[in-house]
Amino acid sequence: MSDAAYLAIGLPQVGLAAALMLVNVGLSWALRLGLARGLIVASLRMSAQLLLLGLVLDWVFGLNRPAPLLAIALGMTTLAAVSAVNRTKRRFAGIYWDAFVSVLGAAFLVTGVALTAIVRVDPWFEAQYAIPLLGMVLGNVLNGISLALERFTEGVVSRRAQIETLLALGASRWEAAHDLVRDALRIGMIPTINSMLVMGIVSLPGMMTGQILAGAAPADAVRYQIVIMFMIASATALGGAGVTLLAFRRLFDARHRLRVDRLTGGRAAG
């Protein structure tokens, strides 16, 4: 740790920062963008959620037991899975479960390895480390899964004729869907790759910035950020692959038939 003092921020300072949103609201009104109400609601909701989270984490940090940590982690995972599916236009039966399994497997595996083998937190359920690491991984896995699901389901519909022709000519379901799976995984990974390419040159990562503001030495903060980015890349790849392959099994049956009839639009339940 450096000798720099940590500067705490109180609610008055938060209120002053909130006044910056008046710029967004003013532009929306002046240009008739229709975003003013959404901006205000999003700002209030975000503030309330984060303030509540701060109170919950204070309580969890004080407990220092695995059961509350795992309960919160499962809750975060469930919300991430639901949010990922809610961003997609097309649904199929079981999509929420597939998203949950993919998020859970990817995020818990990568975060577990990081806690026990990389950061070497002792005990592993130290909430000060586990919750922030898991939260950063979940946020990115959510985006990757959402993009992969959207690309795969839209591809099934838009390329239906091509896929059914291949199946009719004797191709297996994997041979017919291989390009769709590949494209979905590629799309799901692109945001993470783009972020890694410009990190440290164009953008200054949030975790690294936070640690430096808290007084950590820049070299230590940089090493933590590198670890986080490798965690995010790995978890996003695992989550995207998992949800895409599960969607593949739902939409291509064991008799090598494309089941577009299982897809619905809008917000049908999974």
Protein Blocks (a to p, Z undefined) as FASTA:
>chain_A
ZZbdcddddfklmmmmmmmmmmmmmmmmmnonopmmmmmmmmmmmmmmmmmmmmmmmmmm
mnopaklmmmmmmmmmmmmmmmmmmmpmbdcehklmmmmmmmmmmmmmmmmmmmmmmnop
acfklmklmmmmmmmmmmmmmmmmmmmmmmmmmmmmmmmmmmmmmmmnopafklmmmmmm
mmmmmmmmmmmmmmmmmgoklpccfklmmmmmnopafklmmmmmmmmmmmmmmmmmmmmm
mmmmmmmmmmmcfkopacfklpcehjbdZZ
